[in-house]
Amino acid sequence: MIPHSEFRTPTCPDWIKDAIFYQIFPDRFATSPRMHHPRGIRLKPWGSPPEEQGYQGGNLHGIVDKLDYLQFLGVNALYLNPIFSSASNHRYHTYDYYEVDPLLGGNNALRELLDAAHGRGMRVVLDGVFNHASRGFWQFHHILENGGNSPYIDWFFIKDWPLRPYNHDENNHHNYTSWWDLPALPKFNTDNPGVRDFLFDVARHWIEFGIDGWRLDVPGEIDDDQFWREFRAVVKSGNPEAYIVGEIWTPAERWLQGDQFDAVMNYQFTVPVLNFTAAETLRQDYKKAEYNLEAIDAAQFATAVARMYGYYNWEINFAQLNLLDSHDTARALWIMGEDKSALQLAVLLQMTMLGAPCIYYGDEIGLSAADDPYCREAFPWDNDGAWDNDLLAYYRGLTTLRQSIPALRRGTFENLYAQGQVYGFRRVLTAPEAARPYEALVLVNAGHRQAVFDLPLPPESADAYIQAWPEADITFDVTAAGSVQVLPILLPARAGLVLVNA
């Protein structure tokens, strides 16, 4: 078994083990005829090039209208990029934390979405932007109007006067601390007790409203463990089963010891999976911090997996948000050099390993694009020709597989095989969670030649296995090779296989 770190036993929401997430960029996912904007609103046509920025009119009513599709896909949890009032289409420039942006339908639309999603057994996690506000945020605007006389002067880091939030250059800086030195994003002074009270109240307000958790935007920028401990206490007091997942791109032991976050966006999963499944087609010209793209073989992938799971208490690994791409990266298919077989192998690993899979909207129909803003395109609902329906069926087949095999959601994990470009692992679920031991073997051949080998198995393994993926009525019998149990395998090139005990 893969070793793991010895931290305090964390308490993560149990439902995460069964979750399959779908990440939605609200302005670009779906519109709805039930959305009525005030007269005089001008939106860009749906499907306009994303590099033109602007607003294309996606809204929360549109998400409600597409819940049938998401349920068909096998999704049971939604992660929404920011939805609060903001003067940016991505809404990371929040100016009112208590109001859903009217362009998205306002608070009533969120109420409708939560009720509709919960009625289908779906969870909804919102993006929390607590490191910085925006120039339009009321307390910052108060400082702009009143200067040093504003009682909110200590909510931010003001360097000198007059402030230059719009008119600034190299010789006349914007003279207040901002996120990544972007003047549109003044950084909160979270040492100020009033700021802490405000942000904690926002977190509590929306949990009590009914959301199922928070995805935290760049939480490492609030370099204060006590802040996040207090944040966790506030959120969990409102809903002990609320999910707290941080955007941390590096190993995150500091935040995952059971007293701050439940999980992080697991880029430690993302990069090795891309490197292994797309070893021959990776775009070497794609440069991104924390993305070390280089071809690896099965042994190197197994080492990366062991390292990834070894960072944390074992329970944390079940809660990690396993993604292949996001609004902050190029789309996976683009990174893979348009190699569809690589994406399919990556999705197979995503749907069978520990952690909650997260699909970035449109990946399932073959959307492919470079980094922000290109990866934030409109979902082509009215353009069937833009859909890869075979890929959609593949995604749906794997979400169904994960939902139907409890060992793939809640089982143990053990590396079994790593030779050449063939990687295999074993997952086992035992009582009390299963009526009988439930075992799954997952094998992936990322090479371009078929692989014929004997898979060594632990003594307690089953005597026979049934092929669960791809769907087939085939039984594999375990044989003895000396004192070792083995399973003869023939695995086609660029293919995966999932077996379950008979």
Secondary structure by P-SEA (a helix, b strand, c coil): cbbbbbccccccccccccbbbbbbcccccccccccccccccccccccccccccccccccaaaaaaaaaaaaaacccbbbbccccccccccccccccccccccccccaaaaaaaaaaaaaacbbbbbbbcccccccccaaaaaaaacccccccccccccccccccccccccccccccccccccccbbbbccccaaaaaaaaaaaaaaaaacccccccccccccccaaaaaaaaaaaaaacccbbbbcccccccccccccccccccccccccaaaaaacccccccccccccccccccccaaaaaaaaaaaaacccaaaaaaccccccccccccccccccccaaaaaaaaaaaaccccbbbbccccccccccccccccccccccccccccaaaaaaaaaaaaaaaaacccccbbbbbbcccccccccbbbbbcccccccbbbbbbbbcccccccbbbbbbcccccccccccccccbbbbbbbbcccbbbbbbbbcccbbbbbccc
